């Protein structure tokens, strides 16, 4: 007799259906992130395209940003084996002060646009990791609030050479009153770079929500809720309400700045003076003559001049030019703790990062920045161990080899 067929009961089917797990939150996804690329993907999901692209993008065809990253891909490490690497000390010394690893969280503008926690969250994460954090003149959190959020952190202050010299003096006084003893002066912004992603989005600060963008905004509810329920973005450091990026640059940046202006700032600032945006050996030598304490080899993340010199390629020549006494930092293309190790081996005292921690901030606020720092720390320690080294000061040119770049357009 043939078996009769019937429709199964729902209760019978449910026996074969596994339990539905709860949807992971950004925090859960961030906790599982294995590297910076994972954090970047999470950030891209959380933030609207115009906000993500403001961080991720660069000038014109973005060659400078791509080449800065690609240079690290050409680094080959030279590991030594059968060394006792049971104890690794990743710390470094910057201006006579011990830091957790050779890393500085560099200045970035409009930080609360990425996540409402903003600069305070970055400063707290840096404090926990024992690394410096440089507050931008274009910051959306005041120097005083950063100090209050991270009172035991090493908080630096970044300035542009503004047209109004009296404003410079006010900002320097504000920074010193907030306990900031390192001044980072950015010098590669005579005019604003042509950041095409921002142009195509019609990007403004704060973001302008257009009717055409509402459907896309609705797919990023966490960011949108922050944007709508927190204080509007404003330049609490530089003063005034935020406005169109190009208009800000025209009103604040001074295209007539020269070495005499830097000498003036050297005379007015009592702490350590670091110049960021140096790309030429001759310029570095002139700055050394002025008496600056540190130089940041930087292409501004590729956000100013496209086809700019590659920071990692410039580093060995720059170190040879300024000598061992000058603090030399590298900024550009750093995506991991192993990249930090490569830069230190080639002559840097430490690396600046910007996009790296902004990806973490966009993904999950302070927790995301802490995760990024944890990833970099673990990668750096692992790289030292696999190189057969036990401390930062053992990283020398003998530990790396850099392949020649292919011919590029």
Residue, then its C-alpha position, 0 to 999 in steps of 0.5 A: x500500500x502506498x504511503x499517503x502524503x500530508x502537509x507537515x504541522x508547523x510544530x513538527x517543522x519547528x523541531x528542525x529550525x535552529x534558534x534565531x540568534x539575536x542580531x549583533x550590535x556594532x559593539x559586538x561586531x567591533x569586539x570581533x574585529x580582527x584588523x583595521x579593515x574590519x573596523x573600516x567596514x563596520x564604520x562604513x555600515x554605520x555612517x552615511x556615505x558623505x560622512x564616511x567618505x569625508x574620512x576615507x577620501x582624499x584629494x583628486x584621484x587619491x593617488x597620494x593616499x593610495x601610494x602612502x599605503x602601497x609603500x608599506x606593502x613593499x616592506x619586507x621584514x628580516x626576522x631573526x630566530x632563536x631569540x628569547x622573546x618571552x617578554x616584549x616591551x612595546x613602549x617608546x620615548x617621545x620628548x623624554x616621556x614614556x608612551x605605551x607604543x610609538x604612536x600618536x593619535x593625530x589631529x582630525x577636524x569635525x570629529x563629532x560628525x563621525x560620532x557624537x562622543x567626538x574628541x573626548x572619546x578619542x582622548x580617553x582611549x588615548x589616555x588608557x593606551x598611554x599614547x598622545x592625542x593631538x586636539x585639532x584647531x578644527x576640533x568640535x570639543x574644547x581643549x578644556x573639555x578634552x582635559x577634563x575627559x582625560x586629565x592624566x592623558x598626554x594631550x597635545x594641541x594642533x594649530x594652523x598658522x591663522x591670518x589673525x595673529x591675535x587669535x593664535x595667541x588666544x589659542x596658544x594661551x588656551x592650550x597652555x591653560x589646559x595643560x597641553x605642552x606640545x604644539x603641532x603646527x600644520x603647514x601644508x594647507x596654504x589652500x584647501x585640497x580638492x577632495x572630490x568625494x566631498x564635492x560630489x556629496x555637496x559636503x558641508x559642516x555640519x552635514x546638510x540633509x537633503x531630501x534626496x539623501x533621506x532614504x540613505x540616512x534612514x538606513x543609518x539610524x544610529x548615526x542619524x539619532x546621534x546627529x538629531x539629538x546632540x548639540x550642533x557641530x561648532x568650532x569650539x576650539x577655533x571659535x565660531x559656528x561650523x560652515x562650508x569647508x572651503x569657506x572655512x579654509x579661505x577665512x582661516x588659512x594664510x597662504x602667505x605663511x613662511x619660515x619667519x612665521x614659524x620662527x615667530x611661533x617658536x618664540x611665542x610657544x614655551x613647550x615642544x614645537x612640532x611641524x606637520x606636513x613637511x615633505x622636503x629635506x631642504x625644508x626640514x633642514x631650515x626648520x631644524x635651524x629655527x629650533x623646532x623640536x619635531x617634524x612630521x613627514x606627512x602628505x596630509x593623508x593624501x587630502x591636499x596635493x595629489x601625487x605628493x611624495x610618499x612619506x615612507x619613501x622620504x623617511x630614511x633621507x629625512x632622518x639622515x638629513x636632520x640627524x638623530x637628535x630631531x624627533x621625526x614622525x611619520x604620517x600617512x598610510x599607517x594601517x597596522x601595528x606592523x606598519x608602525x614597526x616598519x616606520x620605526x625601523x626606517x627612522x621614525x620615532x613614532x607614527x601619527x594616525x588619523x583615519x585609523x582611529x576615526x574608523x573605530x570612532x565611527x564604528x562604536x565611539x570610544x569603544x571603537x577607538x580602544x579596539x583600534x588601539x588594542x589591535x595596533x598594540x597587539x600587532x606591534x608586539x607580535x611583530x617585535x616578537x616574530x622579528x626576534x626583538x624585545x623592545x622598540x629601541x631594537x628596531x633598526x634598519x637591519x630589520x627591514x628591506x623595502x622593495x623598489x616601487x614599480x613605475x607609476x603613472 
